[in-house]
Amino acid sequence: MITGSLVALATPMQENGELDWARLHDLVEWHINEGTDGILVAGTSGESATLTEQEQVEMLRRVVDQVKGRVSVIAGTGTNATQKALHMTAEAKTVGVDACLLVTPYYNKPTQEGLYQHYKTIAQSVDIPQILYNVPGRTGVDMLPETVARLAKLDNIVGIKEAKGQVSRIQQLLECCPVGKNTDEPFAVYSGDDNTGMESMLVGGHGVISVTSNVAPALMHAMCVAAMKGNREEAQSINDRLQALHTGLFVESNPIPVKWALNRMGQMDKGIRLPLTWLAADCESVVADALQQAGLI
């Protein structure tokens, strides 16, 4: 079971929008050295919507080859077309990732039954651990706990990234999905919201798939360790340093602020793909102040 601080990795790009393979290598190595427990490649923060299939597969191949089992590698393979998501999940399995993360279909707004059938089709077709991803603020659809409970009974569906931003939703999921299918391990419930990540782990969550960890991997790892041990005082002390990042990295749409922050820290160039644009000048001080509060610049 994958637990702890899992970075939703921002994809390094050159100023012309081309992928920066050298920066990607250095960024992955930095995360491993800083204690990041798992790396999510080509998720929302990785600008998966504007990556080609070939780019996604090549990124996954390079990261898997580099990591060599030192940390878990998770592939973002979800999309709003079931057959395309199935295809990308199969491609990720071939590359050798540890698990796949599949966002709920967006824009076409399926019913709860449609969500169930979407995930069931992929889970029955590709034999690899699959993590559901609920982020209604970006997709326009909210996968309810009762639907997740049905899916948790299926082979290959091992957990969920819940990004609704409500600790009560995390508690509901922990209660209705105590164990996964045919396993002694619990059904993994990850927070997908940095702002409520600490509280989610203190009530029993298994980690956070994090934007903040892009810039503060060591602090996020330490906070996750403390929270998952139930050490509220230590976790709170660390989280207080990170709080401005939890909010400041969303001053514009993710991953715009986090890419600016990584550029400010010297970790990547000013590369981002349309329709996303570089951080507005009047937002820069918000992110810079958050980095300073965390002691990162």
C-alpha positions as CSV (number, residue, x, y, z in Angstrom):
1,M,0.0,0.0,0.0
2,I,1.3,3.4,-1.0
3,T,1.2,5.9,1.9
4,G,2.5,9.3,2.9
5,S,3.5,12.3,0.9
6,L,2.8,11.8,-2.8
7,V,3.8,14.6,-5.0
8,A,1.4,15.6,-7.9
9,L,4.5,16.4,-10.0
10,A,4.5,19.6,-12.1
11,T,5.9,18.9,-15.6
12,P,9.1,20.8,-16.3
13,M,8.9,22.7,-19.6
14,Q,11.2,25.0,-21.5
15,E,9.9,28.5,-22.3
16,N,8.8,27.3,-25.7
17,G,6.6,24.7,-24.1
18,E,8.8,21.7,-25.0
19,L,9.3,19.1,-22.2
20,D,12.6,19.6,-20.3
21,W,13.9,16.1,-19.8
22,A,17.0,17.3,-17.9
23,R,15.0,19.2,-15.4
24,L,12.6,16.3,-15.0
25,H,15.4,14.0,-14.1
26,D,16.8,16.5,-11.5
27,L,13.4,17.1,-10.0
28,V,12.7,13.5,-9.5
29,E,16.0,12.9,-7.9
30,W,15.5,15.9,-5.6
31,H,12.1,14.5,-4.5
32,I,13.7,11.1,-3.7
33,N,16.4,12.7,-1.7
34,E,14.0,15.0,0.2
35,G,11.8,12.0,1.3
36,T,8.8,12.1,-1.0
37,D,7.1,8.8,-0.8
38,G,5.6,8.6,-4.2
39,I,5.5,10.5,-7.5
40,L,2.4,11.1,-9.6
41,V,3.3,11.7,-13.2
42,A,1.0,13.4,-15.7
43,G,-1.8,14.3,-13.3
44,T,-3.6,17.6,-13.1
45,S,-0.5,19.4,-11.8
46,G,1.4,17.8,-14.6
47,E,-0.7,19.4,-17.2
48,S,-1.9,16.0,-18.5
49,A,-4.7,17.7,-20.6
50,T,-2.1,19.3,-22.9
51,L,0.4,16.5,-23.1
52,T,0.3,14.2,-26.0
53,E,0.0,10.4,-25.5
54,Q,3.6,10.0,-26.7
55,E,4.8,12.6,-24.2
56,Q,3.0,11.0,-21.3
57,V,4.3,7.5,-22.1
58,E,7.9,8.8,-22.5
59,M,7.7,10.7,-19.2
60,L,6.5,7.6,-17.4
61,R,9.2,5.4,-19.0
62,R,11.9,7.9,-18.0
63,V,10.7,8.3,-14.4
64,V,10.2,4.5,-13.9
65,D,13.7,3.8,-15.3
66,Q,15.2,6.5,-13.1
67,V,13.4,5.7,-9.9
68,K,14.2,1.9,-10.0
69,G,11.8,1.1,-7.2
70,R,13.2,3.7,-4.7
71,V,9.7,5.3,-4.4
72,S,6.3,4.5,-5.9
73,V,5.4,5.9,-9.3
74,I,1.8,6.6,-10.1
75,A,0.6,7.4,-13.6
76,G,-2.3,9.8,-14.3
77,T,-4.2,8.0,-16.9
78,G,-7.8,9.3,-16.5
79,T,-9.8,11.2,-19.0
80,N,-13.5,11.6,-19.9
81,A,-13.5,8.9,-22.6
82,T,-13.6,5.4,-21.1
83,Q,-11.8,3.7,-24.0
84,K,-9.0,6.3,-24.0
85,A,-8.6,6.0,-20.2
86,L,-8.4,2.2,-20.6
87,H,-5.8,2.5,-23.3
88,M,-3.6,4.9,-21.3
89,T,-3.9,2.7,-18.2
90,A,-2.7,-0.3,-20.3
91,E,0.2,1.8,-21.7
92,A,1.2,2.8,-18.1
93,K,1.1,-0.9,-17.0
94,T,3.4,-1.8,-19.9
95,V,5.9,0.9,-18.8
96,G,6.0,-0.5,-15.3
97,V,4.3,2.0,-13.0
98,D,3.1,0.9,-9.5
99,A,-0.4,2.3,-9.9
100,C,-2.6,4.5,-12.0
101,L,-4.7,7.5,-10.9
102,L,-8.0,8.0,-12.9
103,V,-9.9,11.2,-12.6
104,T,-13.7,11.1,-12.9
105,P,-14.8,11.8,-16.4
106,Y,-15.2,15.6,-16.8
107,Y,-17.4,17.8,-19.0
108,N,-19.7,15.0,-20.1
109,K,-21.0,14.8,-16.5
110,P,-21.9,11.1,-16.1
111,T,-24.4,9.8,-13.5
112,Q,-23.3,7.8,-10.5
113,E,-24.1,4.7,-12.5
114,G,-22.0,6.0,-15.4
115,L,-19.1,6.6,-13.1
116,Y,-19.4,3.0,-11.7
117,Q,-19.5,1.5,-15.2
118,H,-16.6,3.7,-16.4
119,Y,-14.3,2.5,-13.6
120,K,-15.5,-1.0,-13.7
121,T,-14.7,-1.3,-17.4
122,I,-11.2,-0.2,-16.9
123,A,-10.6,-2.2,-13.7
124,Q,-11.8,-5.4,-15.4
125,S,-9.7,-4.8,-18.5
126,V,-6.3,-3.8,-17.0
127,D,-4.7,-5.7,-14.2
128,I,-2.9,-2.9,-12.3
129,P,-3.7,-1.1,-9.0
130,Q,-6.1,1.8,-9.8
131,I,-6.8,4.8,-7.6
132,L,-10.0,6.7,-8.2
133,Y,-9.8,10.5,-8.3
134,N,-12.7,12.8,-7.3
135,V,-12.2,16.5,-7.8
136,P,-15.6,18.1,-8.4
137,G,-14.2,21.6,-8.4
138,R,-12.5,20.8,-11.7
139,T,-14.7,18.1,-13.3
140,G,-18.3,19.2,-12.6
141,V,-19.1,15.8,-11.1
142,D,-18.9,14.5,-7.6
143,M,-18.5,10.8,-7.1
144,L,-20.5,9.9,-3.9
145,P,-19.2,7.6,-1.1
146,E,-21.8,5.0,-1.9
147,T,-20.5,4.8,-5.5
148,V,-16.9,4.5,-4.2
149,A,-18.0,1.7,-1.8
150,R,-19.4,-0.3,-4.8
151,L,-16.1,0.2,-6.7
152,A,-14.0,-0.7,-3.7
153,K,-15.4,-4.3,-4.1
154,L,-13.9,-4.7,-7.5
155,D,-10.5,-6.2,-8.2
156,N,-7.7,-3.7,-9.0
157,I,-9.5,-0.6,-7.5
158,V,-7.3,0.0,-4.4
159,G,-8.0,3.6,-3.3
160,I,-9.2,7.1,-3.9
161,K,-7.8,10.6,-4.1
162,E,-10.5,12.7,-2.6
163,A,-10.1,16.4,-3.4
164,K,-13.5,17.8,-2.4
165,G,-11.7,19.5,0.5
166,Q,-13.9,18.3,3.3
167,V,-12.6,16.2,6.1
168,S,-16.1,14.8,6.7
169,R,-16.0,13.3,3.2
170,I,-12.7,11.6,4.1
171,Q,-14.3,10.2,7.2
172,Q,-17.3,8.9,5.2
173,L,-15.0,7.1,2.8
174,L,-13.0,5.5,5.6
175,E,-16.2,4.3,7.1
176,C,-17.8,2.9,4.0
177,C,-14.7,1.4,2.4
178,P,-12.8,-0.2,5.3
179,V,-11.0,-2.8,3.2
180,G,-10.3,-3.4,-0.4
181,K,-11.2,-6.4,-2.5
182,N,-9.5,-9.7,-1.5
183,T,-6.8,-8.0,0.6
184,D,-5.9,-7.5,4.2
185,E,-4.9,-4.0,3.4
186,P,-7.3,-1.1,3.9
187,F,-8.9,0.7,1.0
188,A,-6.5,3.7,0.6
189,V,-8.1,7.1,1.1
190,Y,-5.8,9.9,0.2
191,S,-6.5,13.6,0.5
192,G,-6.2,15.5,-2.7
193,D,-6.5,18.9,-0.9
194,D,-3.4,20.3,0.9
195,N,-5.4,22.6,3.0
196,T,-7.2,19.7,4.7
197,G,-4.5,17.1,4.3
198,M,-3.2,17.1,7.8
199,E,-6.7,16.7,9.3
200,S,-7.6,14.0,6.8
201,M,-4.6,11.9,8.0
202,L,-5.3,12.6,11.7
203,V,-8.8,11.0,11.2
204,G,-7.3,7.9,9.5
205,G,-6.4,8.9,5.9
206,H,-3.4,7.3,4.3
207,G,-1.6,10.2,2.8
208,V,-1.9,13.3,0.6
209,I,-1.4,13.6,-3.1
210,S,0.0,17.1,-2.9
211,V,0.7,20.2,-4.8
212,T,2.6,21.8,-1.9
213,S,5.0,18.9,-1.9
214,N,6.3,20.1,-5.3
215,V,8.1,22.9,-3.5
216,A,8.4,21.6,0.1
217,P,8.9,17.8,-0.2
218,A,10.9,17.4,3.1
219,L,8.4,19.4,5.1
220,M,5.4,17.6,3.6
221,H,7.0,14.2,4.3
222,A,7.7,15.1,7.9
223,M,4.1,16.4,8.4
224,C,2.6,13.3,6.9
225,V,4.7,11.0,9.1
226,A,3.6,13.0,12.2
227,A,0.0,13.1,11.2
228,M,-0.2,9.4,10.3
229,K,1.3,8.6,13.7
230,G,-1.4,10.7,15.4
231,N,1.1,13.3,16.6
232,R,-1.1,16.3,16.2
233,E,1.2,18.8,17.9
234,E,4.2,18.0,15.7
235,A,2.1,17.8,12.5
236,Q,0.4,21.1,13.3
237,S,3.7,22.8,13.9
238,I,5.0,21.8,10.5
239,N,1.7,22.4,8.8
240,D,1.6,26.0,10.2
241,R,4.8,26.7,8.2
242,L,3.1,25.3,5.1
243,Q,-0.3,26.9,5.4
244,A,0.4,29.9,3.3
245,L,1.6,27.5,0.5
246,H,-1.5,25.4,0.8
247,T,-3.6,28.5,-0.1
248,G,-1.1,30.6,-2.1
249,L,-0.4,27.9,-4.6
250,F,-4.0,28.2,-5.7
251,V,-4.0,32.0,-6.1
252,E,-4.5,31.2,-9.8
253,S,-5.4,27.8,-11.4
254,N,-3.1,25.0,-10.5
255,P,-0.3,24.4,-11.7
256,I,0.3,28.1,-12.6
257,P,1.4,29.2,-9.1
258,V,3.5,26.1,-8.4
259,K,5.4,26.4,-11.6
260,W,6.2,30.0,-10.8
261,A,7.3,28.9,-7.4
262,L,9.6,26.2,-8.8
263,N,11.0,28.7,-11.2
264,R,11.7,31.1,-8.3
265,M,13.5,28.3,-6.5
266,G,15.6,27.5,-9.6
267,Q,14.0,24.1,-10.2
268,M,12.5,24.7,-13.6
269,D,12.2,27.2,-16.5
270,K,9.3,29.5,-17.3
271,G,7.4,26.8,-19.4
272,I,3.7,26.3,-19.4
273,R,1.2,25.4,-22.1
274,L,-1.8,27.3,-23.3
275,P,-4.5,27.7,-22.4
276,L,-2.6,28.2,-19.1
277,T,-0.5,31.3,-18.8
278,W,2.4,32.4,-16.6
279,L,1.5,33.7,-13.2
280,A,0.1,37.3,-13.2
281,A,2.5,39.9,-11.8
282,D,0.1,41.0,-9.1
283,C,-0.1,37.4,-7.7
284,E,3.7,36.9,-7.5
285,S,4.0,38.4,-4.0
286,V,1.4,36.0,-2.6
287,V,3.5,33.0,-3.7
288,A,6.8,34.5,-2.8
289,D,5.6,35.4,0.7
290,A,4.4,31.8,1.1
291,L,7.8,30.4,0.1
292,Q,9.5,32.7,2.5
293,Q,7.1,31.7,5.4
294,A,8.1,28.1,4.7
295,G,11.8,29.0,4.7
296,L,12.2,27.9,1.1
297,I,13.7,31.2,-0.2
